[in-house]
Amino acid sequence: MPTRWVLHVKREDKQTFNVLDHVLVPRHILLTREEAEELLKRYHVKPHQLPYIKVSDPAAKAIGAKPGDVVKIVRRSPTAGEAVAYRYVVEE
């Protein structure tokens, strides 16, 4: 009787840890549509004028960002206390 081999393939689509819990990763906050519209009006910009973050970015994946969303990133700063940046989520 011939030997039969079975190969099991496992995809690693899910992260094995939460990247947002790492000490070097700043806080990422997904803005609601209303918050994003208010932000764009306040700064008189269009979404494509914001810096980009790819939908494949580990932090964007962790918060469930989709193309067209706006992400608020809050970093600790030794001089300013907190530095806030905004990113527009784009496809690859």
Residue pairs with C-beta under 8 A, 6 or more apart in sequence:
15 58
15 61
15 62
18 62
19 25
19 58
19 59
19 62
20 27
20 28
20 59
20 62
20 63
25 59
26 73
26 74
26 75
26 76
27 73
27 74
27 75
28 59
28 60
28 62
28 63
28 71
28 72
28 73
29 63
29 71
29 72
29 73
29 74
30 63
30 64
30 65
30 69
30 70
30 71
30 72
31 39
31 69
31 70
31 71
31 72
31 86
35 70
36 47
36 69
36 70
39 70
39 86
40 46
40 47
40 70
47 68
47 70
47 88
48 88
50 70
50 86
50 87
50 88
51 85
51 86
51 87
51 88
52 87
52 88
52 89
52 90
53 59
53 60
53 65
53 71
53 87
53 88
53 89
53 90
54 60
54 89
54 90
54 91
54 92
55 61
55 65
55 66
55 67
55 89
55 90
55 91
55 92
56 92
60 71
60 89
63 71
65 71
65 89
66 89
67 89
67 90
67 91
68 88
68 89
69 88
69 89
70 86
70 87
70 88
70 89
71 86
71 87
71 89
72 84
72 85
72 86
73 84
73 85
73 86
73 87
74 82
74 83
74 84
75 82
75 83
75 84
75 85
76 82
76 83
77 83
